[in-house]
């Protein structure tokens, strides 16, 4: 079946990254401008004004927090440095976001591959997985506080739980979807051991789904870490709650925008890396 020129162009636009297509840039700019106008109109109709700060108020609060100074203790080294207050809060968030994401994702990928490859292991652990998987990561906050206290370790544990299950199912699905003909060909070429088959056949075949699940966990875990910090762990999430308690909603919006910026940067960077890693499939 032939594909129309418009459909082909649209598909090409969706695949390319980064995309500097002028048409898409113009449409994106217009959409953003429209959103800002609606935000400004809505904020002008709400009284009192602090209930919905205007874009200008949020931008002013962003600059204020960015230019305010605060002390940050460098982990492991213990050295204190003076820098932007917003940078300090973001660094505190990253201290439990990054370890929780990386450890949770790597553990989840390994566990998912093992479940997908071994039928016996899958049969033995599926009941347990089905019981634990539906539990939201934030439901583990009470245990995180009891086990690790209110701090970086507890918040990292919550992020770990979220990243773990997302990547378990991504890796599991990728292994299950590996075509049987690939393993048959590899076996005929002398690949017999399980580790060899996983390394040379399963991982390359499952790579797109594994990478997609990791990319999904990048964004989902940013939501989770903010939720975990609402219970007292230092970082951006706690600042959002603390500012709202003081009715400084413009400051809350400013820190919400920080999370958005972090997501845009990390997702864009990983999307580019993902394209390079899967270039061999094209």
Protein Blocks (a to p, Z undefined) as FASTA:
>chain_A
ZZdfklmmmmmmmmpccdfbfklmmmmmmmmmmmmmmmmmmmmmpccfklmccfklmmmm
mmmmmmpccddddehklpacdddfklmmmmmmmmmmmmmmmmmmmmmmmmmmmmmmmmml
mmmmmmmmmmmmmpcfklmmmmmmmmnopafklmmmmmmmmmmmmmmmmmmmmmmmpcfk
lmmmmmmnopabfklmmmmmmmmmmmmmmmmmmmmmmmmmmmmmmmmmmnopacjklmmm
mmmmnopaklmmmmmmmmmmmmmmmmmmmmmmmmmmmmmmZZ
